[in-house]
Amino acid sequence: MGATLLPVTGWTLSEWRAAYASGMQPRAAIEHVLAALPASDNAWIAKATPAQIEVQLLSLQARLEVADGDLSRFPLFGVPFAAKDNIDAAGWQTTAACPAFAYEAAADATVVQRMLDAGAILIGKTNLDQFATGLNGTRSPYGAVPNTFNSRYVSGGSSSGSSSVVARGLVPVAFGTDTAGSGRVPAGFNNIVGLKPTKGWLSNAGVVPACRTLDCVSIFALTVDDAKTVAHIAGGFDAADPYSREPVPASAIMNAKPRFCIPDKLQWFGDAESARLFAAACTRLQEMGVELVPVDFAPFLELADLLYQGPFVAERVFAAEDLLADDPDAINPVVRSIMEGAEQYTAVDAFRAEYRRAELSRIINQTLKGFDALLVPTSPSIYTIEQMLADPVTLNSRFGTYTNFANFSDLCALSVPAGMRGDGLPFGITLLAPAWQDDALATFGRSWQQQQALPLGATGRILPAQSKEPVTALRDQYVRVAVVGAHLTGMPLNTQLQERNAVLVERTHTSARYRLYALANTTPPKPGLVRGETGAAIELELWDVPVAAFGSFVALISAPLGIGTLELADGRNVKGFICEPWAIAEARDITEFGGWRAYIASLQSAKA
């Protein structure tokens, strides 16, 4: 690459980095991007002015000089990005697609600031369904955002503009938000990646709330790699957001033979093309070695319905409460009707709904135990803009069939392209998993995307396939180990795992073929696990231990314990602690306790 190289539509982050490393200059690159933006485009609410670009470039240049020209200090050096216009950027208007609500932001939202700190350049604010209320992209006074493959169809929402500018390759990444599916449905409709992170990973400070207890800043990108990269740059605890959470360490890989659950009954609303493509995606996943297991989907659907068909809708009123009271006509009629629907509910109704939400969430998370992910269509169907405007509530609600329950039940999600329909429109699938499994979803999603050889968005560019399947490559870096005793979280030898940067993957049980014994004369006290014809399910933890540290970990294990193969309750086989049978002669059978932790607790209770 030469120093005169200018950006190509649809560049990924790696291509941007390579161009800058070869001498491309930020000023020329960003000016080229801005010049290439369409003069009239419903996807944008505001584009950066020359003065706004100049401020960012001067700041970047000053920081680069302090860093002695080290580009590695700025992982997004000179990369243009966009932000949904319910996300603050200092000196920019934040409209939430409602001119009467607009204000000039005094400070950057945390996620925007972290992008700027990484060297990125904000080039525009994007259109959305007003107050992020909708999944279709037509509820904006700035105009409906059309689908990038067929302008007669909806783009999906509420993050319509962000999905559009990424799908067309105008920016490599853009921020959306996702309360009920706004970071996934537009991705599915525009053939791009939509990452809805674990709630609280990306800060909501500086974001106009839709439902503050559920909101997530989401990421659109052409590739899973780029979405993951931005999530790790923009994510992290933020004391300025009361709903921000400290990330919980979790494995970046799934099991060697992943198990996905799928809905036992699927709703397509008569869309045979979506049904066909989902079946084809399931077949391809099975060819990749994924086991697909149907589960009762009724609790997921009931929880999804709670979001709009009950008192939770009252949370939608918060951001626009004054405007709704003083100037209701300034609000989109459909959005206003949704907000006004909250007036019929009482506080008692809200608590009753919250109790049911908690019950259903518990059922859902119990259902997901033993699975690496839940697989669903991103949306069951797609409609024209004309159809949506004629029946805006019913058709919009269908888009939330496989999305609305995610934040209610504290799941993370990743929407990825999964083929093209016969009518030329994209189709997407979504993988969901419990909180903090984001990286494991991304690792698998990366593998999926590489094997599909689909165009990147609407750019016509194809992601090159790699010779080595990356999930296998990453999995080869870890050994999954089951621990049942002194290495459990909070137990005396757990530090041996932490010192080797091992990561807790999940808590589960053995199959019902094991007996657990309290061994004699061990310091600290340790149990022995022995497989037999009869027994019980024994509690354990699964840890991913880096291969480079596995040898030193095993070297610490003394007789009669060793590492062998354990059978889990769901049929998986993993490496784990086993005991030589000779040692149980003087040991106490504690199988009845169901695990070492319960046994230790019984001893402590007896002393008290």
N, C-alpha and C positions, 0 to 999 in steps of 0.2 A: 504493500500500500504506500502511496506517496503522500507528501505533505499537503497536496492540493485536493485530496479526496474529500468529497462531501457526502452527507448521509443519503442512504438509499431507503426508500419507503419500505418499512417492515424490518428494519434492522433489529436484532436482539441485543441484549446488554453486552454479550461477549463481542459482538461485532462493533458496537460503539467503543468498547474498551480497546479493541485491537486498532481501530482507526486513530484514536487519540495517541496510543503508544507509537504509531507510525508518523505522528506529527500533525494530525489534523488539529486545527485551532478552534476553541469553543465559540468564539465570536462568529466566525464564518459558518460554523456548523449550525448554530442556533438561528442565525439570520436566514440561512438556507431553509431550515424547517419552517420558520414563520412565513417566508415567502411562498412556500408550497401549500400553505393552508388555504382551503377554499374561501373565497370572499363572502359567500353566503352559505351558512351551514348551521342547521338547527342543533347540532351536537354541542356547540359552544355557546355559553352565555357571555363570556368575556375572554379575550385573548390578550396576552401580555403586550403592554405598550413598550416602545423603545426605551423609555426611562426605566421601566420596571426590569427589563432585561439588562440594562446597563448597571443597575444597582447590584444585581445578582452576579454578573460577570466580574465586576470590580471586587466584590467580596470574595469570590472564588479565587481570583488572581492573587489577592493579598494573602489568603490562607495557603495557597500553593507556594508562595515565596517563603512564608514562615516554615513550611515543610520541606524547604530546599528542593522544590520541584519534584518531590516524590509522589507520583500519581497513585501509588498503592495506598496512600493515606486517605484517598477519596474513592471508594469503590464505585461511586456513580458519577465520576468526574465528567461534567459537561453533558450529562444525559438529560434530555428533555422529558418532562412528565406533566400530567394533568391531574386536576383534583375536582371532584364533584362539588358543585357550588352550594353545598351545605357544610363545607369544610373551610375554616378560616385560613386566609393568607394575609399577612400584614400589609395594609395599604390597598387591598383589593376589597371590592364590594362582595359581601356574602348575601345572596338573595334567597336561597332555598327555593328558587323558581317562583318567588312571589315578590314583585317590585315594591309593594306596600310594606313588606317586612324588612327590606334590605337595610344593611348597615355596613359601615366601613370597619373592617377588622383591625383592631389595634395591635394584635399579635398573631403569630403563626400558630395554627393547630400543632400539637406535638408531633404528629406524623409528618406534617409538612416541614417543620423545623429539622427533623431528623434526616429527611431527604436532602434538604439544603446543606446540612452539615456534612453529608456524604458526597457533596459536589454536584447534586442534580440541579436542574434549572426548571422552574415552574413556568410553563408557557401558556397556560390557560385554565379557566374554570368551566366545567361542563354542565350541560343541561340535565334535568332530572324531573321525575314526577314530583309535583309540588309537595314540599315538606316530607319528601321521601315516602309518600303515601301512594303506593301503587307498584305493580309489577309489569307495566306495559310500555311506559315511555310516551304516553299521549297527554298526560295531565300537566301541561306546562304552558304558560302564556307566551313562552319563547318558541312554541311550535312543537309538534310531535317529532320525535327522532325516528327516522325510518330504519328498517333493517338494512344492513350493509349488502345483503345479497339480492334483495328484492324490495324496492322502496314502497311497494303496496302493503308490506307487512310491518308489524310492530318490531321494535328493537328489543323489547323487554325493558323493565325498569326495576326500581326507580332510577338506577344508575345508568340510564340510557346513553347519555353523552359520553361517559367514560368508556363504555364498552365500544361505542362507535369509533372513537378516535384511535383506540388500540387496534380494533379489527382492521381498520384501513391502513395501519402502519404509520400513522402520523406521529405517534409516540410509542415507545416500547412498553411503557407501563402507565397505569393511571389508578388513582384511588376512587373507589366508590364507597358506599356503605351497605350494610346488609342487616336488616332487622327480621325480615320475613322471607328473604330470597333475592333481594335486590343486587347481590353480588354474584349470584349464580344464574338466574334466569337470563339476564342479558348476555352472559358468557355463552350459554347454550345456544341462544338464538343468533349469535354472531361468530361462532366457530373459534372462540378463544378460551383461555383459561380464566376461571374465576375462583379465587381463594378466599373462603370465608373463615377467618381464623377463630381459634378458641376465644370466647368472650374474655375481654380484659387483657389480651396479649398486646393488641394495638390500642393505644390510648384514644379515648373519645374527647379529651380536652380540646376545646376549640371546634367541636362539631355540633351543629344544630341538632338537637335530639329528635328522633322520631318516637322511639320508646326507649328511654334512657337505660332501663334495666336489661334491655335485650340488644341494644345497638352494637354493631361491630363495624369498624373501618375495614373495607374489603379491598382486594387487589385484583386488577385485570392485567393480563399479560398475554403475549403471543405464545410463551412457553411456560411450562411448570417450573423450570429452573429459575426463570426471571421472577416469577411470582414469589417463589420461596426466598430468593435473594432479597427482594424488597421487604418481605415480611420480617426477616431477621434484622434488617437495617432499621425499619420503622417501628418494630415491636420492642417490648420491654416495659418493665414497671414504670409507672408515672404517678407520683404522689398527687399531681394536680387533677387526676381523674379518680373520684371516689370508688369507681367500679373497676379500676385497674387491678391486676393480680400479678403476683410474682410467678413467673413461669415455673412449671414443675418439670424436672428432667424426665424425658421419655425417650424410648428407642426411636431411632430414625429408620428402622426397617421393620417389615412385617415378618411373619413366620415363613420358613422355607416353602411350605405349601399353604398359601393364604386361604383363609376361609371367609367368604363374604356371605352375609345373609341378604336375601331379597324378599320383597313383599310377596306374600302368598296370593294376593289378589291385586291386580293392577288396573287402574282406571285410565282409560284413553279417551273418553268422551267422543268415541267414534273415529279417532285418528289412527287408521291402519298403518300409515307410514311410520309414525313414531313407535307403534308396537313392533313393527318389522325390524326397525333398526335396533331397538332395545334387545330383541331376541338375538340379533346378529352379534351385538356387543357381548351378550352372555356367552355365546358360543366361542368368541375370540378369547374371552377371559378364561374359559375352561381349557382352551388350547394352550394358554399360558401357564396352566397348572393350578388355577384357582378353583376351589371347591365352592359351589353355590348352594345355599341351603334356604328354602322358603321358611319364613316365620310369620306369625300372626301380625298383620299390619294394622289391625283395627285401633290399637292404642295410639299409634303414630298419627293416624287420620283424625282421631278424636282430639288429640292435642293440637294438631294443626288448625282445626276448626275453632278452638278456644281463642285464637289470636284476634279474630275479627267478629266472631259471633258470641260476644260476651263482654264483660266489663273491662277486660284488658285494653279494649279500644280507647278507654278514657285516657290512657297514657299518651295517646296521639295528640291530645288537646294541649299538652303542656307548653310546647314551643309557640303555638299560635293562639294561646288563650286570650290575650288582650285584643288581638286583631279580630278574632272570632266574635268578641263582644262588641267592639267599636266599629268595625268595618267588615262585616261578614261577606259582603259582595266582592271583596278583594281576594277572596279565596276561591279556588276552582270549585265549581258546584259539586262535583263528585267527591272531592276531598272534604269539602264542607259538610256534606251529608254524612260522611263517615264519622267526622268529629262530633257532629250534633247527635249522632246515635248514642253517644256516651251518656247523654243526659238522663236516659231511662234507668241507669243502674245506680245502686246504692253501695255504700262501703261494705255492707254485709255481703252483697253480691260479689264484690271484688275479693273478699276473703274466701268466700265459698269457691270461687273460680281458682284462686291460688291453691287451695287445698287439693282440688282435683288436678291442677297442673303438677303439683308435687307427686301425687300418686301416679299419674301417667308417666312422668319423667323417671320415676323409680322403676316402673315396669319396663320402660324403653331401655334404660341402662342395664337392667338385669338381662333383658333379651340380647343385648349386644355382647355380653360376657362370652368369651370363647370364640368370638369372631374378630377378624382384623378390621372389618369395615361393613357398613351397610351400603348396598348398591341400589340406586334408584335412577329413573329417568330424571334429568334436570327439570323438564316440563313435559306434561302429557301431550301437549299440542301447541299450535301457534295459530294466530289469527291475523287477518288484515287489519289495517288501521280503521277502515270503514266498519268492519264488524265490531271492533272494540268500542268505537264511539257510539255504536247503536245499542250495545249491551255492556256497558263499562264495568259493572259490578260482577255479574255472573262470570263473564269470560276471564276477567282479571283474577277472580278467586280460584279458577281452575289452575292458573299458573303456580299457585302456592301449594298445590296438593302434596308435592314431595319436598317442600322447602320450609313451610311455616313452623314445623315442629323443632327445627334444629336448635335455635337459640333458647327456646323454652326448656329443652332437655340438656343443654350445655354440651352440644356436639360441635366439632369442627367439621368443615366440609370443603371439598374440592370438586369443581365442575370442570370437565375436560371434553374436548370434541370427540364425537363417536361416529361420524359419518355424515353423508349428505343424503337428504331425502330425494325422492323422485321428482319433486317440484323444484329442486335446486336450493332448498333451504337447509341450514345446518341442523344437526341433532346432537345433543350432549347428554352425557351421563354424569352422575354425581356420586362420589364416595364420601361417606360420613363415618365418624368415629368419635369416641368419648374425648373429652377435653384433653388437650396437650398432645394428641396424636398427630398433629399437623405435619410434622416432618415425615412420619411413616406414610401418610397419605401422599405427600409430595414425591417421595422416593418411588412409590408404586406408580403414581400418575406420570412421572417422568418416563418410566419404562413403557407404560401404555402409549403415551404420545409418540415416542420414538418408533414404536412398531406399527402405528397406523398410517404413517406417510401421508397425512392430510395436509392441505394448504394451511399456512399460518394466517388465521383470520381470513380476510378477503384480499390479501396481498398477492395471492398466487404463488408465493414462495413456499417451498417444502422444507420441513425440518429434516436434515440428513439423518439416516439411520446409523447407529453405531454398531460395530461388530460385536462388542461385548455387552451383554445385557447388564445395565447398571445396577439393578436390584441385587443380582448375584454378586457383582463386584463389591457392593457395599456390604452385603451380608457376609462375605468372606472375611471382613475385617473384625467380626464379632463372633463370640461363642455364647449362645443362650444357655444359662445355667440356672437350675432350680435349687433354691436353698430352703431348708425346712427348720433350721434350729438357730444356732448362735450367730448366723450370718443374716438373719432377718432384720428388717429395719428396726432400729432402736435396741438391738441386741449387741452384746459385747464385741463380736467379731465383724459386725457390719462395716467397720472402718476399713477392713481389708479389701472390700469391694470399692468403697468410695475412693481410697487411695489409688486405685487403678482405673479411675474414671469410668467405672461400670455404671450402667443406667438401669433403674428399676423400670421394667416393662409392664408387668401386671401382677395382681394377686389372684391366685386360683387354687385348685386342689388336684391331688393325684386322683387316679381312678380308685375305685373301692376295692383294691387288691393289696393294700399295704397295711402294715402294722408299724407303729411307732413305739420306740423304747427309750427310756431315760437311762443312758449309759452310766455305769459305775466308774468312779475315780477319774473323771475328766474335769479339766480346768481350762476355761470356764465350763460349766455344765453343758453337755451336748446330748442331742438325741441321735438315735440310729433308726434308719428307715429300711425296712426289709419287705420285699414283695413275697406274697404267698397266695394260697388258694382262697383264703378268706381275709377280710380286713375291712377297712373303711377309707373314705376320702380324707386325705390329710392336707391341711392348709399349707401352702407354700408361696414363695415369691419367685418370679422369673426375672433374672438380671442379664443384660447384655454386657459381656466382659470383652474388652478389646483383645484381639488375638495376640498382640504384642505383649500383653500383660497376663495372659491366661496361664502361661508356664509358671510364672512366679507365684500366682495365686494357688495353683495346684500343689506347688512345692511346700506350701504352708499346711497342707492337710496331713494329719497324722493318723495312723491306724487306731481303731478299726475302720475309719471312714475312708471313702474314696469317691471318685467320680464315675458314674455309670449312666445308664439310660433309664429314664423314668417315663411312665405312661400317665398322661394327664386325664382329667375327667372327661374332656371333650375328644379324647382319642389321639391327641398329639403325642409325639415322643420327643423328649428333650434330654440334654445332659443334666445331671444333678447328683446330689449327695446320696450315696447308698452306704450300707453298713455290712461288714463281713458277719455272717451268721453266728460265728463262734462267740461274738461279744455279747449276745443277748442272754446267755446263760445266767449272768449275774445282773442283768438289767431289769428294770421295771416296765411292764407293758402299760403304756399310757395311751393306747389307741383310742380309748373311750373319750378322751379330751378333744380329739379331732385336729390337734396341732400343738406345737411346742409353746406357742404364746399362751394358749388357754391353760396348759399345764403349769407354766411358770406363775400365771395369775392365781391358780389354785393354791400353790405353795405360799405365795405372799399373803393370800387371804387367811390361810391357816395360821400363819405367824401373828397376824393382827388379832 
